Every structure is written in C-alpha cells, then in structure tokens.
Amino acid sequence: MSNPQHIYTSRPIRPDLLATIEKLKPGDRIRITQTVRVGFRSWPAAVTGVFRHVDSMATGLATDRVAEDDIIVPILHFTKDNKEMSSVALDEQTTVEIVN
C-alpha cells in the first residue's frame, strides 16, 4: 500500500481509510468517528466538520533516545461546525466518512 506523498507514517494506514483520505478535497464535509477508552469502558465519539488537509506529526520524547522511539502519525485537520479549527490523529480504528 502506498500513502499519498505528503503523508509519512510509522505504520501503514488501513486501505479503506486511505482510500477515503485520498478522495478528500478541502471543503468536503466529513464525519470522523474514533473510539474513546477510559479504564475498562470504551465508546464511539463522532464529530463532523469541513476537511482542510491531512499531513503527518512526529511524536516522541525530547531527550536522547533511539530512532524507534519516534512514531509518525497521520493527522487530519478540519473545521468544526462551530468554526473551531481542530485536528485528530488517525489510528487503526478511526473512520472518516464524506457526508452531504
């Protein structure tokens, strides 16, 4: 699987999620659903908004470390209905839908 050239990740993006991301254009209305987990409880959380762009974010510690400590995650940037600019890290259970 190949990621769009502007998305660098440590782990491959799920094929169905990647296909949706590749279709997105700035201004598309989207719904993002992720699983929230607190202790032993988990539930889906969804947010809608307008797609802006997708890129990558490197995470890790700011101290001496080995390269394997760096994790690069895909980040989806969007604007919520209340005009708040927001972004989410896409994980293996995230779904993104294009909505009308």
FENGI-V114022 format. One record per residue. N is the residue number from 1. PSI is psi in whole degrees, -180 to 180 (* if undefined). BURIAL is b if it has 24 or more other C-alpha atoms within 12 Angstrom, else e. Layout:
n,psi,burial
N,PSI,BURIAL
N,PSI,BURIAL
This chain:
n,psi,burial
1,138,e
2,137,e
3,155,b
4,149,e
5,-25,e
6,1,e
7,112,b
8,131,e
9,155,b
10,-30,e
11,150,e
12,149,e
13,136,b
14,136,e
15,-41,e
16,-38,e
17,-42,b
18,-42,b
19,-41,e
20,-45,b
21,-41,b
22,-24,b
23,-22,e
24,140,b
25,145,e
26,134,e
27,-15,e
28,138,b
29,131,b
30,159,b
31,126,b
32,129,b
33,128,b
34,161,e
35,125,e
36,133,e
37,127,e
38,115,e
39,-126,e
40,-3,e
41,146,e
42,152,e
43,157,e
44,142,e
45,128,e
46,148,e
47,145,b
48,156,b
49,-163,b
50,125,b
51,136,b
52,-60,b
53,172,b
54,141,b
55,-159,b
56,156,b
57,129,e
58,133,e
59,166,e
60,-179,e
61,155,e
62,33,e
63,177,e
64,131,e
65,172,e
66,156,e
67,-30,e
68,-16,e
69,-21,e
70,130,e
71,130,e
72,120,b
73,148,b
74,137,b
75,127,b
76,124,b
77,135,b
78,168,b
79,124,b
80,166,b
81,-26,e
82,13,e
83,4,e
84,128,e
85,131,e
86,170,e
87,154,b
88,146,b
89,131,b
90,126,b
91,-174,b
92,-12,e
93,1,e
94,139,b
95,144,b
96,126,b
97,142,b
98,125,b
99,159,e
100,*,e
